[in-house]
Amino acid sequence: MTGIVACALVMPRLAEAARARGLRLVPMTADRPHPRARVAVMGCDDDPRARLTQVRATGWRRPLLLVLPRGGCVTRALDAGADDAVARPVSAEEIAARIAARLRAGAEPGAPLQIGDLAIDTVERRVTRGGRAVPLLPREYQLLLYLARNAGRCVGRDELLEAVWGLRFDPGTNVVTVHVSRLRARIDRGFPVPLIETEKGRGYRLSPDQGISWTSAT
C-alpha cells in the first residue's frame, strides 16, 4: 500500500503531520477519487450513513476515516460503515497516526517494503537500491528495517537502542552513530539523493523519497 492519502478535510498542520509519517495528502474530489490513494480522510458534519453513501457512490471502496464534529457519535459512524472515526477536538498528529496505522494494518504480512528506489524484502532479508543489491550485516539490516517502518519520522537514539539493540539504558557508547554511519555509506553512497537524514540533537530519519509502498511478494 502506498503512502498516498485522499483528503477532504481542512485542518491546520495535517499535511505536516502526515509528511512526518511518510504520507502524502492529495485532494479527494466528489467525482474522481485519486487512483493511487489507499485510504481517505474527511470531515462529517451530518449523518455518517448519508456521508458514507455519498462517498461510496463515487466508487471509493478503500478504508475511510471520518472526523466528526464535537460530540459526534463514533459508534454510530463505525456502525454506518466507516473504517475509523474520531470526534473533535482531535489533533492533526492523532489523525495522521490513525491513517498510518490503517495503512500498516492493510499491508500484507511479509510484503516487500518499498521506499523510493530502496526495496527491502522482509522474507528473504534482501535489500536493493535502484535495482542494485546492498549487502548488510544483521544489525545494519535491523537498523534499516526499523527506520524504514518509521519512514518520515525522526527516530531518537534511545528508541533505536531499545528497538534494535534491546537496551533500555544508555551504554555510554557511540554504537548508534557508528552503525548509522555505516548504513548510510551502504545505502546512500553513489546515489544523488540521500535517504538517511540526521536531525542534530534529535535522531535519524529515513526520508520517503517517493512515498512508502507495500507490494505483494513475487
Secondary structure per residue as TSV (DSSP state, phi and psi in degrees):
chain	resnum	aa	ss	phi	psi
A	1	M	-	360.0	146.4
A	2	T	B	-91.3	169.8
A	3	G	S	-91.8	19.0
A	4	I	E	-87.9	130.5
A	5	V	E	-123.1	122.5
A	6	A	E	-75.3	125.7
A	7	C	E	-126.6	125.8
A	8	A	E	-125.5	43.7
A	9	L	-	-134.6	128.4
A	10	V	-	-98.3	115.1
A	11	M	-	-151.8	127.1
A	12	P	T	-57.5	138.0
A	13	R	T	72.4	2.3
A	14	L	H	-66.4	-42.5
A	15	A	H	-61.9	-39.6
A	16	E	H	-65.6	-44.5
A	17	A	H	-64.6	-35.3
A	18	A	H	-68.2	-44.6
A	19	R	H	-59.8	-36.2
A	20	A	T	-64.2	-17.4
A	21	R	T	-110.6	17.0
A	22	G	T	75.9	23.6
A	23	L	-	-109.1	150.7
A	24	R	E	-126.5	123.1
A	25	L	E	-85.7	136.1
A	26	V	E	-128.6	147.9
A	27	P	E	-61.8	141.8
A	28	M	-	-109.3	108.0
A	29	T	-	-90.2	159.2
A	30	A	S	-68.7	-28.0
A	31	D	S	-102.3	-16.3
A	32	R	-	-149.8	88.0
A	33	P	-	-60.9	149.4
A	34	H	-	-61.5	127.4
A	35	P	T	-66.9	-22.7
A	36	R	T	-99.2	-4.8
A	37	A	-	-70.5	141.7
A	38	R	-	-113.6	-5.1
A	39	V	E	-155.2	152.1
A	40	A	E	-128.3	150.8
A	41	V	E	-134.3	136.5
A	42	M	E	-156.1	157.9
A	43	G	E	-81.3	158.6
A	44	C	-	-145.8	104.4
A	45	D	-	-101.1	0.8
A	46	D	S	-126.9	-147.1
A	47	D	-	-70.3	119.0
A	48	P	H	-56.4	-37.8
A	49	R	H	-64.5	-41.6
A	50	A	H	-66.1	-39.1
A	51	R	H	-64.2	-44.0
A	52	L	H	-66.3	-39.2
A	53	T	H	-61.1	-40.4
A	54	Q	H	-63.1	-43.0
A	55	V	H	-69.3	-44.6
A	56	R	H	-63.4	-27.4
A	57	A	T	-66.4	-19.9
A	58	T	T	-79.8	-7.9
A	59	G	T	101.0	-0.3
A	60	W	-	-72.6	122.9
A	61	R	-	-124.7	5.8
A	62	R	S	-93.6	175.0
A	63	P	-	-57.4	144.9
A	64	L	E	-135.0	128.3
A	65	L	E	-107.4	124.3
A	66	L	E	-102.2	134.4
A	67	V	E	-106.5	112.4
A	68	L	E	-91.5	161.4
A	69	P	-	-71.4	170.8
A	70	R	T	-56.2	129.3
A	71	G	T	84.4	-0.1
A	72	G	-	-64.0	147.8
A	73	C	-	-89.5	107.8
A	74	V	H	-64.5	-40.8
A	75	T	H	-58.2	-42.0
A	76	R	H	-63.3	-41.1
A	77	A	H	-66.1	-41.5
A	78	L	H	-67.1	-41.3
A	79	D	H	-65.4	-27.1
A	80	A	H	-76.0	-15.1
A	81	G	T	123.2	0.5
A	82	A	-	-67.2	143.2
A	83	D	S	-77.6	-26.1
A	84	D	E	-158.5	155.9
A	85	A	E	-154.8	150.5
A	86	V	E	-150.6	144.0
A	87	A	E	-101.0	145.3
A	88	R	S	-68.4	152.8
A	89	P	S	-77.0	139.3
A	90	V	-	-146.6	144.2
A	91	S	-	-84.2	157.4
A	92	A	H	-61.7	-35.0
A	93	E	H	-64.2	-40.4
A	94	E	H	-66.7	-41.7
A	95	I	H	-62.4	-44.7
A	96	A	H	-62.4	-39.6
A	97	A	H	-66.1	-38.1
A	98	R	H	-65.3	-40.5
A	99	I	H	-63.4	-46.5
A	100	A	H	-60.9	-39.9
A	101	A	H	-64.4	-38.8
A	102	R	H	-64.4	-38.7
A	103	L	H	-66.8	-40.6
A	104	R	H	-64.0	-39.5
A	105	A	H	-64.7	-29.2
A	106	G	H	-86.2	-8.0
A	107	A	S	-73.3	140.6
A	108	E	-	-73.9	136.6
A	109	P	T	-56.9	131.0
A	110	G	T	78.9	3.0
A	111	A	-	-69.5	145.7
A	112	P	-	-60.5	145.8
A	113	L	E	-103.8	122.9
A	114	Q	E	-116.2	122.8
A	115	I	E	-129.4	104.5
A	116	G	T	60.8	-127.3
A	117	D	T	-95.6	11.7
A	118	L	E	-97.0	127.0
A	119	A	E	-123.7	134.0
A	120	I	E	-121.3	114.7
A	121	D	E	-87.1	104.4
A	122	T	T	-76.8	-10.8
A	123	V	T	-86.9	-52.1
A	124	E	T	-85.4	-8.4
A	125	R	T	57.7	43.4
A	126	R	E	-110.4	144.6
A	127	V	E	-126.1	134.8
A	128	T	E	-134.3	153.6
A	129	R	E	-136.8	125.4
A	130	G	T	61.0	28.8
A	131	G	T	82.5	-2.5
A	132	R	E	-99.5	130.8
A	133	A	E	-63.8	138.8
A	134	V	-	-119.0	101.1
A	135	P	-	-72.2	131.7
A	136	L	-	-131.4	144.9
A	137	L	-	-73.6	158.7
A	138	P	H	-51.8	-44.3
A	139	R	H	-70.0	-34.6
A	140	E	H	-65.1	-40.0
A	141	Y	H	-63.7	-44.6
A	142	Q	H	-61.7	-39.8
A	143	L	H	-65.2	-46.6
A	144	L	H	-62.2	-43.9
A	145	L	H	-61.9	-40.2
A	146	Y	H	-67.7	-41.9
A	147	L	H	-63.7	-39.2
A	148	A	H	-66.1	-40.1
A	149	R	H	-72.7	-11.1
A	150	N	T	-119.5	28.1
A	151	A	T	-54.0	137.3
A	152	G	T	90.6	-12.9
A	153	R	S	-109.6	138.6
A	154	C	-	-75.1	122.1
A	155	V	B	-105.5	123.0
A	156	G	-	-76.5	163.0
A	157	R	H	-61.1	-44.6
A	158	D	H	-63.2	-38.9
A	159	E	H	-64.4	-41.1
A	160	L	H	-67.1	-39.6
A	161	L	H	-58.9	-41.3
A	162	E	H	-75.3	-43.0
A	163	A	H	-74.6	-37.9
A	164	V	H	-99.9	-38.0
A	165	W	H	-103.0	-9.6
A	166	G	-	71.3	24.8
A	167	L	-	-104.9	128.3
A	168	R	S	-103.0	19.1
A	169	F	S	-143.3	160.9
A	170	D	-	-87.5	115.4
A	171	P	-	-73.9	-4.2
A	172	G	S	75.8	23.5
A	173	T	S	-119.7	173.7
A	174	N	-	-101.8	33.0
A	175	V	H	-58.8	-38.3
A	176	V	H	-67.4	-46.7
A	177	T	H	-58.6	-43.2
A	178	V	H	-64.1	-47.0
A	179	H	H	-68.4	-37.5
A	180	V	H	-64.3	-39.8
A	181	S	H	-62.0	-43.7
A	182	R	H	-65.4	-41.7
A	183	L	H	-65.4	-41.6
A	184	R	H	-61.2	-39.4
A	185	A	H	-63.3	-35.8
A	186	R	H	-78.6	-38.6
A	187	I	H	-84.1	-40.2
A	188	D	H	-101.8	-20.1
A	189	R	T	-62.7	128.2
A	190	G	T	90.1	-0.3
A	191	F	-	-114.8	141.4
A	192	P	S	-70.1	-27.0
A	193	V	S	-114.3	112.9
A	194	P	-	-72.0	143.5
A	195	L	-	-97.1	-30.3
A	196	I	E	-95.9	121.6
A	197	E	E	-114.6	152.2
A	198	T	E	-112.4	126.6
A	199	E	E	-101.1	108.1
A	200	K	T	-55.2	126.0
A	201	G	T	81.7	-4.0
A	202	R	T	-119.7	-49.5
A	203	G	E	155.3	-146.7
A	204	Y	E	-131.2	150.7
A	205	R	E	-136.2	133.5
A	206	L	E	-94.8	112.0
A	207	S	-	-81.2	128.7
A	208	P	-	-76.4	87.5
A	209	D	T	-52.5	-43.7
A	210	Q	T	-127.0	23.7
A	211	G	-	91.7	161.6
A	212	I	E	-93.2	135.7
A	213	S	E	-141.3	138.7
A	214	W	E	-105.6	129.0
A	215	T	-	-127.7	155.2
A	216	S	-	-67.6	144.5
A	217	A	-	-67.7	144.6
A	218	T	-	-114.4	360.0
